């Protein structure tokens, strides 16, 4: 009986570790996506400002 209980506990710990690893992977993946979105929005905003500045210079 002790052997079965010990095996059950070991299997539970493995399952918990796998679940924690998957959750951490998804968090890292989400963080990476947010970093990319922030970088992309900054690049787009800088491009927009350059075009806006060019348009202002053309109209003056």
C-alpha positions in Angstrom: 0.0 0.0 0.0 2.8 2.4 0.8 4.4 1.7 -2.5 1.2 2.6 -4.4 0.8 5.8 -2.4 4.4 6.8 -3.0 3.9 6.2 -6.8 0.7 8.2 -6.7 2.5 11.1 -5.0 5.4 10.9 -7.5 3.0 11.0 -10.5 1.1 13.9 -9.0 4.4 15.9 -8.6 5.3 15.2 -12.2 1.9 16.4 -13.3 2.2 19.5 -11.2 5.7 20.3 -12.6 4.5 19.8 -16.2 1.6 22.1 -15.6 3.8 24.7 -14.0 6.2 24.5 -16.9 3.4 24.9 -19.5 2.0 27.9 -17.6 5.5 29.5 -17.5 6.0 28.8 -21.2 2.7 30.6 -22.0 3.7 33.5 -19.8 7.0 33.9 -21.6 5.3 33.6 -24.9 2.8 36.2 -24.0 5.5 38.5 -22.7 7.4 38.1 -26.0 4.3 39.0 -28.0 3.7 42.1 -25.8 7.3 43.2 -26.3 7.0 42.8 -30.1 3.7 44.7 -30.1 5.3 47.6 -28.2 8.3 47.7 -30.5 6.1 47.5 -33.6 3.9 50.3 -32.3 6.9 52.5 -31.6 8.3 51.9 -35.1 5.0 52.7 -36.7 4.6 55.9 -34.6 8.1 57.1 -35.5 7.3 56.4 -39.2 4.0 58.3 -38.8 5.8 61.3 -37.3 8.3 61.4 -40.1 5.6 61.4 -42.7 3.7 64.0 -40.8 6.8 66.2 -40.6 7.4 65.8 -44.3 3.8 66.8 -45.1 4.0 69.9 -42.8 7.2 70.9 -44.6 5.6 70.5 -48.0 2.6 72.6 -47.1 4.6 75.5 -45.6 
